[in-house]
Amino acid sequence: MSSSSSLPSSGITKTPKRTSTHRPTRSAQRTEVKINVYDLLPPGRLSSFLWTIGGSLLHSGVVINGREYAYGGHDKQGLTGVYWTRPKSEPPGGTFRCELLQGFSFLADNELDIIIQEASQKFQGTSYNLLTNNCNHFTSYLCQALTSRPAPSWLNRAASIGVALPCVVPKEWIAPPDHETAEGELLDEEDDESAAMLRRHRADVEHHAYDDISRHRGSIDRMESRNEGLDTSGRPMPPAERAPRR
C-alpha cells in the first residue's frame, strides 16, 4: 500500500476565526436616578393612617446629579412649571417620607439635559392640575424617559381616587394650611446651559417675612379672591405644588 494514499476524513471541521463586530463606542456613563417622596398632609394620625394604607397625598421629585427636579403650578403663561431644589429639601407643608432608587440612566450629560428640557416644555406651570397633571405625573414622565420605567403607581394613588370619586377627596388633601411656595429655581430655556436655572424666586428675607400664624390664616379665601394658586379645574393647589415665581 502506497504511503501517499489519502487519509479518510475525520469529520472534524475547522471553525473559521471570528471577526469581531464590536464597534468602539464612547465609555458608558451610569447616572443614578432617585425619587424623593414627601407627605403633603400635616403630621398626625390622619397622615400616618393614609401612609400606612397607601393613600397619602404625596409630592415627589426626581434626583439626578445632585439636583431634585419637580413640577408645580403658577399663573404665568408660557413659563415652565419645572424647577429644581437641593435633594430632600422639604416643600412647604411637606414632610420627607422616603427615597426610592428608580434605576440608572446610561445617557451622556448633554442627553440628560435635553430630556429635562423637553420635560420642562411639556409641563407648563399653567397646565398644572391636582388630579390629572401634577408633580407625580411629571416624576413618572421623567423616570420613563430616563430609565424606561415609570415611577411607582402608588405615588399618584390619591389623585387616581380623586379622578374616579372626586366627591370623596378629603378637604385636607386639596386645602392644606397656607405656606410660601416651594423653594427652588425654574428651568430657563434661554440659559447657556440647558439645565441651568433662574435665581431663587424670592429672597430669603421675603420668605421669612410672615410668621406661622399669618401663613395658616385664611389661605383659601386669599387664593380665591386673587385667582392665584388654583389648578386648571379651579381647585386650590397645595403650597408644595406651586412652582417658584420668577
C-alpha positions in Angstrom: 0.0 0.0 0.0 1.3 3.3 -1.0 2.2 5.6 1.9 0.9 8.5 -0.2 -2.7 7.4 -0.2 -5.2 9.9 1.1 -6.4 9.6 4.7 -10.1 9.3 5.4 -11.9 12.4 6.6 -12.0 12.6 10.4 -15.3 14.5 10.3 -13.8 17.5 12.2 -14.1 20.8 10.5 -12.0 23.8 11.3 -14.0 26.7 12.6 -13.1 29.9 10.8 -11.7 32.6 13.0 -14.5 35.1 14.0 -14.1 38.7 13.2 -15.3 40.9 16.0 -18.3 43.1 15.1 -18.0 45.2 18.2 -17.6 48.8 17.3 -15.7 51.1 19.7 -18.1 53.5 21.4 -17.8 56.2 24.0 -17.4 54.9 27.6 -20.7 54.2 29.2 -21.9 56.7 31.8 -24.2 55.4 34.6 -26.3 58.0 36.3 -28.3 57.1 39.4 -32.0 58.2 39.2 -33.8 58.5 42.5 -37.3 59.6 43.7 -37.8 61.6 46.9 -41.3 61.3 48.3 -43.0 63.8 50.6 -46.2 63.7 52.5 -48.3 66.9 52.0 -50.6 66.4 55.0 -49.6 67.7 58.4 -48.0 65.1 60.6 -50.7 63.3 62.7 -53.0 60.4 62.9 -54.6 61.0 59.5 -51.4 61.3 57.6 -49.9 58.3 59.4 -53.0 56.2 58.7 -53.1 57.2 55.0 -49.4 56.5 54.6 -49.9 53.0 56.1 -52.7 52.1 53.7 -51.0 53.7 50.7 -53.5 56.6 50.3 -51.4 59.6 51.2 -51.4 62.9 49.2 -47.8 62.9 48.0 -45.3 65.2 46.4 -42.3 63.8 44.6 -39.1 64.9 42.8 -36.6 63.2 40.6 -33.0 63.4 41.8 -30.3 63.5 39.0 -26.7 64.5 39.5 -27.3 66.2 42.8 -30.4 68.2 41.8 -34.0 67.3 42.6 -36.4 68.2 39.8 -40.1 68.7 40.5 -43.2 70.3 38.9 -45.6 72.8 40.2 -48.3 75.2 39.0 -48.4 79.0 38.6 -50.3 81.6 36.5 -47.6 82.8 34.2 -48.4 81.9 30.5 -45.6 80.3 28.5 -43.4 79.6 31.5 -42.4 76.1 32.6 -43.5 74.7 36.0 -40.4 72.5 36.3 -37.9 73.6 38.9 -35.0 72.1 40.9 -34.0 72.2 44.6 -31.4 70.6 46.7 -32.3 66.9 47.3 -34.6 66.2 50.3 -35.4 69.9 50.7 -38.9 69.6 52.2 -41.5 71.6 50.3 -43.8 74.0 52.2 -46.1 72.0 54.4 -44.5 68.7 53.3 -42.7 66.0 55.3 -40.0 63.8 53.8 -41.1 60.2 53.7 -38.7 58.1 51.7 -36.1 57.9 49.0 -36.6 55.4 46.1 -33.9 54.1 43.7 -35.7 54.2 40.4 -32.8 52.9 38.4 -30.0 54.1 36.2 -29.6 56.2 33.1 -26.8 55.5 30.6 -27.1 58.7 28.7 -24.4 61.4 28.4 -24.9 64.6 30.3 -26.0 66.6 27.3 -28.6 63.9 26.5 -29.9 64.2 30.1 -30.1 67.9 29.7 -32.1 67.6 26.5 -34.6 65.2 28.2 -35.0 67.6 31.1 -35.6 70.5 28.8 -38.2 68.5 26.8 -40.0 67.7 30.1 -39.9 71.4 31.1 -41.5 72.4 27.8 -44.2 69.8 28.2 -45.1 70.6 31.9 -46.0 74.3 31.8 -47.0 76.0 35.0 -50.4 76.9 33.8 -51.2 73.3 32.9 -51.0 72.0 36.4 -54.0 70.0 37.7 -54.1 68.5 41.1 -55.7 65.3 39.9 -54.7 64.8 36.3 -51.4 66.7 35.7 -49.5 67.0 39.0 -45.9 66.6 40.3 -46.2 62.8 40.3 -47.3 62.7 36.7 -44.1 64.7 36.0 -42.0 62.4 38.1 -43.3 59.3 36.2 -42.8 61.0 32.8 -39.2 61.9 33.6 -38.4 58.5 35.1 -39.8 56.8 32.0 -37.7 59.0 29.8 -34.5 58.4 31.8 -34.8 54.7 32.9 -37.5 53.3 30.5 -39.7 52.7 33.6 -42.4 54.9 35.0 -42.5 55.8 38.7 -44.4 53.6 41.1 -48.2 54.0 40.5 -48.8 54.3 44.3 -47.3 57.8 44.2 -50.4 59.0 42.5 -53.0 56.8 44.1 -54.7 59.7 45.9 -55.1 61.5 42.6 -56.4 58.4 40.9 -59.0 58.1 43.6 -59.9 61.7 43.2 -60.5 61.3 39.4 -62.8 58.4 40.0 -64.6 59.7 43.0 -64.0 63.5 43.3 -66.7 63.9 45.9 -64.7 61.8 48.5 -61.4 63.7 48.3 -60.8 64.9 51.8 -60.7 68.7 52.2 -57.3 68.4 53.8 -56.0 66.9 50.6 -56.7 70.0 48.5 -56.7 72.8 51.0 -53.8 72.3 53.5 -52.6 75.2 55.7 -51.1 78.1 53.8 -47.3 78.3 53.4 -45.0 80.0 51.0 -44.5 78.4 47.6 -41.8 75.8 47.0 -38.2 77.0 47.3 -36.3 76.3 44.1 -35.5 77.7 40.7 -37.4 77.3 37.4 -35.7 75.9 34.4 -34.5 78.6 32.0 -34.7 77.6 28.3 -32.6 80.5 27.2 -29.7 79.9 29.5 -26.4 78.8 28.1 -26.6 75.5 29.9 -29.8 73.7 29.1 -30.2 72.5 32.6 -29.4 75.9 34.3 -31.9 77.6 36.5 -33.2 81.0 37.2 -32.2 82.5 40.5 -34.3 81.7 43.5 -37.8 83.1 43.1 -37.6 85.1 46.3 -35.0 86.4 48.7 -34.7 84.6 52.0 -35.8 87.8 53.7 -39.2 87.7 51.9 -39.5 84.0 52.6 -39.3 84.7 56.4 -41.4 87.8 56.3 -44.6 86.2 57.6 -44.9 84.3 60.8 -46.6 81.0 61.3 -49.9 82.5 62.3 -50.3 84.6 59.2 -49.3 81.6 57.0 -52.1 79.5 58.4 -54.9 82.1 58.4 -57.5 82.5 55.6 -55.4 80.7 52.9 -58.3 79.6 50.7 -60.1 82.9 50.8 -57.0 84.7 49.8 -56.2 82.4 46.9 -59.8 82.5 45.5 -60.1 86.3 45.8 -57.0 86.9 43.7 -57.4 83.9 41.5 -53.9 82.6 42.3 -52.9 79.1 43.5 -55.6 77.4 41.5 -55.2 74.4 39.2 -56.8 74.1 35.7 -60.0 72.9 37.4 -60.2 75.8 39.9 -59.0 73.7 42.8 -56.6 75.4 45.3 -53.1 73.9 44.9 -51.2 72.7 48.0 -48.3 75.2 48.6 -45.8 72.4 47.8 -47.3 72.1 44.4 -46.8 75.8 43.4 -43.8 76.4 41.3 -41.3 79.1 42.3 -42.0 82.5 41.0 -39.6 84.5 38.9 
